[in-house]
Amino acid sequence: MFAVEMRGLPQAEVACRLSDTLGQLVKTETLNFGTGSLNHRFAYPDLPSAVYMLEIRSGLRAHLEKVLIDR
């Protein structure tokens, strides 16, 4: 499990994409960002321990973060 907390200009939604180190899409979620505040916990018990890349995208803007899942 990992958490994302962010604040910014309100948008209808943000798209979250989790990819493995080969760039293959593993999980995707669309979250409400209408208040301009987000505090979300991602729980993926089916994923093995590994390094992943989390892309958070809203419109043309995107942010990438490295995520380590260690079981």
ChimeraX attribute file (.defattr): number of C-alpha atoms within 10 A of each C-alpha:
attribute: neighborCount
match mode: 1-to-1
recipient: residues
	/A:1	11
	/A:2	11
	/A:3	9
	/A:4	11
	/A:5	9
	/A:6	10
	/A:7	11
	/A:8	11
	/A:9	9
	/A:10	14
	/A:11	14
	/A:12	12
	/A:13	16
	/A:14	21
	/A:15	16
	/A:16	19
	/A:17	18
	/A:18	21
	/A:19	19
	/A:20	16
	/A:21	12
	/A:22	8
	/A:23	10
	/A:24	11
	/A:25	14
	/A:26	12
	/A:27	13
	/A:28	14
	/A:29	11
	/A:30	12
	/A:31	14
	/A:32	14
	/A:33	20
	/A:34	14
	/A:35	13
	/A:36	14
	/A:37	15
	/A:38	17
	/A:39	10
	/A:40	12
	/A:41	11
	/A:42	10
	/A:43	10
	/A:44	11
	/A:45	10
	/A:46	6
	/A:47	12
	/A:48	10
	/A:49	11
	/A:50	12
	/A:51	14
	/A:52	21
	/A:53	20
	/A:54	20
	/A:55	18
	/A:56	20
	/A:57	16
	/A:58	15
	/A:59	10
	/A:60	5
	/A:61	8
	/A:62	12
	/A:63	10
	/A:64	13
	/A:65	11
	/A:66	13
	/A:67	15
	/A:68	13
	/A:69	14
	/A:70	10
	/A:71	9
